Amino acid sequence: MASTIKFQFNLDPFQKYVLFLFCGKRTDRIKGLVWEGDGFLLLYKRLNIGAFSWPRTKEEAMEITPEQFQMLMHGLSIVAKHPIEELKDPPKTM
């Protein structure tokens, strides 16, 4: 997993206390990798019911906040289906 982080995503897997999460084709399982300074901590979670809402492509991969991580671990989607967008030109009032 560290080589995937380094070579596919061009990120540093040795960033201390940064959690990298991975989800394969079976979206009921998730793996995590954390460098703790003296070695890697490998995490694994398997859901009995349901699945994780997960980005499917390299382009969809993202950095998430601790709040989004908690939402993800509770089975909630962290990507809005219809995100609120800022208006480029404010509507004209009467």
Secondary structure, 3 states (H helix, E strand, C coil): CHHHHHHHCCCCCCCECCEEEECCCCCCEEEEEEECCCCEEEEEEECCCCCCCCCCCHHHCCCCCHHHHHHHHCCCCCCCCCCCCCCCCCCCCC
